[in-house]
Amino acid sequence: LAAGFYQRFFHGSRRGSSTISMQMVKLISTQRSRYEGWIGKGRQIFAALQLERSWSKEQILEAYLNLISFRGEYRGIA
């Protein structure tokens, strides 16, 4: 996350700066636009912290691997 902010501010390039928990928040959200921009990134961090309080890391990773899309047409790793 810190590396993504550093790249953005000092080099102007974009780079992924979301943890798996943060990406899960977006995947399970019905209002993904809430997490756009700088304020949205703050909301996403807060929501990820809340998610980590109620789900274990193993549960977050399992859900992420089951929901993430691969090549746009496949869902999950099964």
Summary of the structure (lengths in Angstrom):
residues: 78
radius of gyration: 13.5
end to end distance: 28.5
largest distance: 39.9
contacts: 183
relative contact order: 0.14
helix: 67%
strand: 5%
